[in-house]
Amino acid sequence: MAKRIELDAPNVSEIEKEYLCKSIDSGFVSTFGPQVPEFENRFAKYIGTGKAVSIQSGTAAIHIALFESGIGKGDEVIVPSLTFVATINPILYAGANPVIVDVDPETWNIDPDEIQRAVTKKTKAIIPVHLYGNPCHMDALGQIAKEHGLSMIEDATESLGATYRKKQTGTFGDFGCFSFNGNKLITTGGGGMVAGKNDESLDHIKFLVNQARNESEDDYHPEVGFNYRMTNIEAALGLAQLEKIDMFLSKKRKFNQIYREELKDINFIRFQEEYMNAESSCWMSCVIFKKKIDISGLQKKLKENGIPTRRVFIPVVEFPPYKRYKFADHKNSCHIYENSLCLPSSTLNSEDDIYYVCRTLKRNIL
């Protein structure tokens, strides 16, 4: 039986079983236990920040960051159209209005010029998304945020390990939000993390995600909180995954390098490009076709050869709940969606698997 090629499946093995058994044997399986703070501390050290707070999901991370930033009814938050809906929904949870702008056609990330055009007196924050692990232009975004007095909440849910000027994504803004969903670079099954520049704000988030519960005062609740806590079992899985993160990153980047090298002679294939001083985590390797290709037909042919693929995100302005928040046109986002494809990027794959994907892709488009 041929080896199965994976699109974005998690890479878990014996070390994860060991950590999970340790958590279960300790009796700490829910939201309290020693592995939660250990995971937070080790994660913060990895990304190079002072403190991080574990949380239920990447979506919850963005929501709590908006809440802590004071974003609420009537406020505007600028976001890119080429992203997963989990970037947009927390803005609506907060009662604010997303202002959805187009992306740069080469990097596929939020266009700084479009942000400048979209800023109004109601604008309170920017949420840049480091799409598929590719860092945004953080110099330009930082300057815009400073110029207009805006909060910046980084959606780094896909970009753990990516860097801009050798600094990790998720550490530039007021808050950085990470995801450990099953398909991310490292996984806790679900879960996420919030990092930030202000320790007091992070301490407050830690308080809020535990239902704003003051245990030292007979479980007194002085504020409305959230049930956004990570479990000890999830943290145990995260600790095991952190031990392999450098290997995961190395494989992702190697796969991307193979794709680029093997497909470089096909003049109608291009890749997401990086800004100067940026290094992608290559969470997903994606191609864009510069001539008309039947994407659905190509996917079917690849699937027949054991190769799973996925379309690039549909621009969120195409979905009914978000059309009203569209700013100007979204021709770049639409063009990227219509002509692009995500290729197998799971670290369960081997380099030989990636070479096979390249051979099969070429055979079906040339």
C-alpha positions as CSV (number, residue, x, y, z in Angstrom):
1,M,0.0,0.0,0.0
2,A,1.4,3.4,-1.0
3,K,2.4,5.8,1.7
4,R,-0.3,8.3,2.5
5,I,0.6,12.0,1.7
6,E,-0.8,14.5,4.2
7,L,-1.9,18.0,3.6
8,D,-1.6,19.5,7.1
9,A,-2.0,16.6,9.5
10,P,-0.4,16.9,13.0
11,N,2.8,15.2,13.8
12,V,2.4,13.4,17.1
13,S,4.3,10.3,18.4
14,E,5.6,8.7,21.6
15,I,6.8,11.8,23.3
16,E,3.3,13.2,23.2
17,K,2.0,10.0,24.8
18,E,4.6,10.3,27.5
19,Y,3.6,13.9,28.4
20,L,-0.1,13.1,28.2
21,C,0.3,10.1,30.5
22,K,2.2,12.3,32.9
23,S,-0.6,14.8,33.0
24,I,-3.3,12.1,33.5
25,D,-1.3,10.3,36.2
26,S,-0.9,13.6,38.1
27,G,-4.6,13.9,38.4
28,F,-4.5,17.4,36.7
29,V,-6.5,17.1,33.6
30,S,-8.6,20.2,33.6
31,T,-7.7,23.9,33.7
32,F,-5.5,23.7,36.7
33,G,-2.1,21.9,36.8
34,P,1.6,22.5,36.6
35,Q,1.9,22.0,32.9
36,V,-0.2,25.0,32.0
37,P,2.2,27.6,33.5
38,E,5.2,25.6,32.3
39,F,3.9,25.7,28.7
40,E,3.2,29.4,29.0
41,N,6.7,30.1,30.2
42,R,8.4,27.9,27.7
43,F,6.3,29.4,24.8
44,A,7.1,32.9,25.9
45,K,10.8,32.1,26.0
46,Y,10.6,30.6,22.6
47,I,9.1,33.6,20.9
48,G,11.2,36.0,22.9
49,T,8.7,37.8,25.1
50,G,8.3,38.1,28.8
51,K,5.0,36.5,29.3
52,A,2.2,34.6,27.5
53,V,-1.2,33.5,28.5
54,S,-2.7,30.1,27.4
55,I,-6.2,30.2,26.0
56,Q,-8.9,28.0,24.5
57,S,-8.3,28.8,20.8
58,G,-6.8,31.3,18.4
59,T,-10.2,32.8,18.0
60,A,-10.6,33.3,21.7
61,A,-7.1,34.9,21.7
62,I,-8.1,37.5,19.2
63,H,-11.4,38.2,21.1
64,I,-9.7,38.6,24.5
65,A,-7.0,40.9,23.0
66,L,-9.7,43.1,21.5
67,F,-11.6,43.1,24.8
68,E,-8.5,44.1,26.7
69,S,-7.7,46.8,24.2
70,G,-11.1,48.4,24.9
71,I,-12.5,47.7,21.5
72,G,-16.3,47.9,21.5
73,K,-19.5,49.2,19.9
74,G,-19.0,51.6,17.1
75,D,-15.2,51.1,16.8
76,E,-13.6,50.1,13.6
77,V,-10.9,47.4,13.2
78,I,-9.1,47.1,9.9
79,V,-8.4,43.5,8.7
80,P,-7.5,41.8,5.4
81,S,-10.0,40.0,3.2
82,L,-7.8,37.1,2.5
83,T,-8.0,35.2,5.8
84,F,-10.0,32.7,7.7
85,V,-13.3,34.0,9.2
86,A,-11.8,33.4,12.7
87,T,-9.9,36.7,12.2
88,I,-13.2,38.6,11.6
89,N,-15.7,37.0,14.0
90,P,-14.0,38.2,17.3
91,I,-14.4,41.8,16.1
92,L,-18.2,41.2,15.8
93,Y,-18.2,39.4,19.2
94,A,-16.8,42.7,20.6
95,G,-19.6,44.7,19.0
96,A,-17.1,46.5,16.7
97,N,-17.1,46.8,12.9
98,P,-14.5,45.2,10.8
99,V,-13.2,47.2,7.9
100,I,-12.1,44.7,5.4
101,V,-9.3,45.8,3.0
102,D,-7.5,44.1,0.1
103,V,-4.1,42.5,0.2
104,D,-0.8,42.9,-1.6
105,P,-0.8,40.7,-4.8
106,E,2.7,39.3,-4.2
107,T,2.8,38.6,-0.4
108,W,-0.9,38.0,-0.1
109,N,-0.8,40.0,3.2
110,I,-2.7,43.1,4.2
111,D,-1.7,46.1,2.0
112,P,-0.4,49.0,4.1
113,D,-1.6,51.5,1.4
114,E,-5.2,50.1,1.7
115,I,-5.0,50.5,5.5
116,Q,-4.0,54.1,5.2
117,R,-7.0,54.7,2.9
118,A,-9.4,53.0,5.3
119,V,-8.5,54.8,8.5
120,T,-11.2,57.0,9.9
121,K,-11.9,58.7,13.2
122,K,-13.6,55.5,14.4
123,T,-10.6,53.3,13.6
124,K,-9.2,51.9,16.8
125,A,-7.1,48.9,15.7
126,I,-5.4,46.9,13.0
127,I,-5.3,43.1,12.8
128,P,-2.6,42.1,10.4
129,V,-2.7,38.4,9.5
130,H,0.6,36.7,8.6
131,L,-1.0,34.5,6.0
132,Y,0.1,30.9,5.7
133,G,3.1,31.8,7.9
134,N,4.3,34.7,5.8
135,P,5.1,37.9,7.8
136,C,3.4,41.1,7.1
137,H,5.3,44.4,6.4
138,M,5.7,45.2,10.1
139,D,7.8,48.3,9.6
140,A,5.0,49.9,7.6
141,L,2.2,48.6,9.8
142,G,4.0,49.8,13.0
143,Q,4.4,53.3,11.4
144,I,0.7,53.4,10.5
145,A,-0.4,52.3,14.0
146,K,1.9,55.0,15.6
147,E,0.8,57.7,13.2
148,H,-2.9,57.2,14.0
149,G,-2.7,56.0,17.6
150,L,-4.1,52.5,16.8
151,S,-3.8,49.3,18.7
152,M,-2.2,46.5,16.7
153,I,-3.3,42.9,17.4
154,E,-1.3,40.4,15.3
155,D,-3.1,37.3,14.0
156,A,-0.1,35.0,14.2
157,T,-2.2,31.9,14.3
158,E,-0.5,30.6,11.2
159,S,2.9,32.0,11.7
160,L,4.6,30.6,14.8
161,G,8.3,30.5,14.0
162,A,8.2,33.2,11.3
163,T,10.4,36.2,11.8
164,Y,10.6,39.8,10.6
165,R,14.0,41.5,11.1
166,K,14.9,38.3,13.1
167,K,12.1,39.0,15.6
168,Q,9.2,36.5,15.9
169,T,5.8,37.4,14.5
170,G,3.3,37.9,17.3
171,T,5.7,40.1,19.3
172,F,5.4,43.4,17.3
173,G,1.9,44.5,18.2
174,D,0.2,45.3,21.5
175,F,-0.9,41.6,21.4
176,G,0.1,38.6,19.4
177,C,-2.4,35.8,19.0
178,F,-1.5,32.2,18.3
179,S,-3.4,29.0,17.5
180,F,-2.6,25.3,18.3
181,N,-5.3,23.8,16.3
182,G,-4.6,20.3,14.9
183,N,-3.2,21.6,11.6
184,K,-0.9,24.3,13.0
185,L,2.9,24.1,13.3
186,I,2.5,22.7,16.9
187,T,-0.8,21.5,18.3
188,T,-2.5,21.1,21.6
189,G,-5.5,19.6,19.9
190,G,-7.2,23.0,20.2
191,G,-5.9,25.9,22.2
192,G,-4.0,29.1,21.7
193,M,-1.8,31.7,23.3
194,V,-1.8,35.5,23.8
195,A,1.5,37.4,24.1
196,G,1.9,41.1,24.6
197,K,4.0,44.0,25.6
198,N,2.3,44.9,28.8
199,D,2.6,42.4,31.7
200,E,-0.3,44.1,33.6
201,S,-2.6,43.6,30.6
202,L,-1.5,39.9,30.3
203,D,-2.1,39.4,34.0
204,H,-5.6,40.9,33.5
205,I,-6.2,38.5,30.6
206,K,-5.1,35.6,32.7
207,F,-7.7,36.7,35.3
208,L,-10.5,37.2,32.7
209,V,-10.1,33.9,31.0
210,N,-10.7,32.1,34.3
211,Q,-14.2,33.7,34.7
212,A,-12.7,36.7,36.4
213,R,-12.4,34.5,39.5
214,N,-10.6,35.8,42.6
215,E,-9.8,32.6,44.5
216,S,-8.2,34.4,47.4
217,E,-11.6,36.0,48.2
218,D,-13.9,33.0,48.3
219,D,-14.2,32.8,44.5
220,Y,-15.3,36.5,44.2
221,H,-16.0,37.7,40.7
222,P,-15.5,41.5,40.4
223,E,-15.8,41.5,36.6
224,V,-17.5,39.7,33.8
225,G,-15.1,37.0,32.7
226,F,-14.7,34.3,30.0
227,N,-14.3,30.6,30.1
228,Y,-11.3,30.7,27.8
229,R,-8.9,28.5,29.8
230,M,-6.5,25.9,28.4
231,T,-6.5,22.5,30.1
232,N,-3.5,20.8,31.6
233,I,-3.8,17.9,29.1
234,E,-3.7,20.4,26.2
235,A,-0.6,22.1,27.8
236,A,1.1,18.7,28.2
237,L,0.6,18.0,24.5
238,G,2.0,21.5,23.8
239,L,5.1,20.9,25.8
240,A,5.9,17.8,23.9
241,Q,5.3,19.6,20.6
242,L,7.6,22.4,21.6
243,E,10.4,20.0,21.9
244,K,10.1,19.3,18.2
245,I,9.3,22.8,16.9
246,D,12.7,23.4,15.4
247,M,12.5,20.1,13.4
248,F,9.0,21.0,12.3
249,L,10.1,24.4,11.1
250,S,13.1,23.0,9.3
251,K,10.9,20.4,7.4
252,K,8.3,23.0,6.5
253,R,11.0,25.3,5.0
254,K,12.7,22.5,3.3
255,F,9.4,21.4,1.6
256,N,8.9,25.0,0.4
257,Q,12.4,25.1,-1.0
258,I,11.8,21.8,-2.9
259,Y,8.6,23.1,-4.3
260,R,10.3,26.3,-5.5
261,E,13.2,24.5,-7.0
262,E,11.3,21.8,-8.7
263,L,8.7,24.1,-10.2
264,K,10.9,27.1,-11.0
265,D,11.0,26.3,-14.7
266,I,7.3,26.5,-15.1
267,N,6.8,30.1,-16.1
268,F,3.2,30.3,-15.1
269,I,3.7,29.2,-11.5
270,R,4.5,31.6,-8.7
271,F,4.7,31.5,-4.9
272,Q,3.8,33.8,-2.0
273,E,6.7,36.2,-1.9
274,E,8.4,37.5,1.3
275,Y,9.0,41.1,2.2
276,M,12.6,42.1,2.7
277,N,13.8,41.1,6.2
278,A,11.0,38.5,6.5
279,E,11.3,34.8,6.8
280,S,8.2,32.7,6.5
281,S,7.5,29.7,8.7
282,C,6.1,28.1,5.5
283,W,3.1,26.7,7.5
284,M,1.5,26.1,4.1
285,S,3.2,26.1,0.7
286,C,0.9,27.6,-1.9
287,V,1.2,28.3,-5.6
288,I,-0.6,30.7,-7.8
289,F,-1.1,30.0,-11.5
290,K,-0.4,32.9,-13.9
291,K,-2.5,31.3,-16.6
292,K,-6.0,29.9,-16.5
293,I,-6.1,26.5,-14.8
294,D,-9.1,24.4,-13.9
295,I,-8.3,24.3,-10.2
296,S,-11.1,22.0,-9.3
297,G,-10.2,19.6,-12.1
298,L,-6.5,19.7,-11.1
299,Q,-7.4,18.9,-7.5
300,K,-9.4,15.9,-8.6
301,K,-6.5,14.6,-10.7
302,L,-4.0,15.1,-7.8
303,K,-6.4,13.3,-5.4
304,E,-6.6,10.4,-7.7
305,N,-2.8,10.1,-7.3
306,G,-3.0,10.3,-3.5
307,I,-2.2,14.0,-3.2
308,P,-4.6,16.1,-1.1
309,T,-4.8,19.9,-1.7
310,R,-6.9,22.8,-0.5
311,R,-8.1,26.0,-2.1
312,V,-6.7,29.3,-0.7
313,F,-9.2,31.0,1.6
314,I,-12.2,32.5,-0.1
315,P,-12.1,36.3,0.5
316,V,-14.3,36.9,3.6
317,V,-16.2,39.7,1.8
318,E,-17.7,36.9,-0.4
319,F,-19.6,35.5,2.7
320,P,-23.1,37.0,3.5
321,P,-22.3,38.1,7.1
322,Y,-19.3,40.2,6.1
323,K,-20.2,41.8,2.7
324,R,-21.4,45.0,4.4
325,Y,-17.9,45.6,5.8
326,K,-16.1,45.6,2.5
327,F,-13.8,48.6,1.9
328,A,-13.2,49.4,-1.8
329,D,-12.6,46.5,-4.2
330,H,-10.8,43.3,-3.5
331,K,-9.5,42.3,-6.9
332,N,-6.2,41.0,-5.5
333,S,-7.8,38.8,-2.9
334,C,-10.2,37.4,-5.5
335,H,-7.5,36.8,-8.1
336,I,-5.4,34.9,-5.6
337,Y,-8.3,32.8,-4.5
338,E,-9.4,32.0,-8.0
339,N,-5.9,31.0,-9.2
340,S,-4.1,29.4,-6.2
341,L,-3.7,26.1,-4.5
342,C,-2.3,24.9,-1.1
343,L,0.0,21.9,-1.5
344,P,0.9,19.1,1.0
345,S,2.8,20.7,3.9
346,S,2.4,18.3,6.8
347,T,5.6,17.4,8.6
348,L,4.5,13.8,8.5
349,N,5.5,13.9,4.8
350,S,9.0,13.1,3.6
351,E,11.1,15.0,1.1
352,D,10.5,12.1,-1.4
353,D,6.7,12.7,-0.9
354,I,7.2,16.4,-1.9
355,Y,9.2,15.5,-5.0
356,Y,6.4,13.1,-5.9
357,V,3.9,15.9,-5.5
358,C,6.0,18.1,-7.8
359,R,6.3,15.4,-10.5
360,T,2.6,14.7,-10.4
361,L,1.7,18.3,-10.5
362,K,3.9,19.0,-13.5
363,R,2.5,15.9,-15.3
364,N,-1.0,17.3,-14.9
365,I,-0.5,20.9,-15.9
366,L,2.1,20.7,-18.7
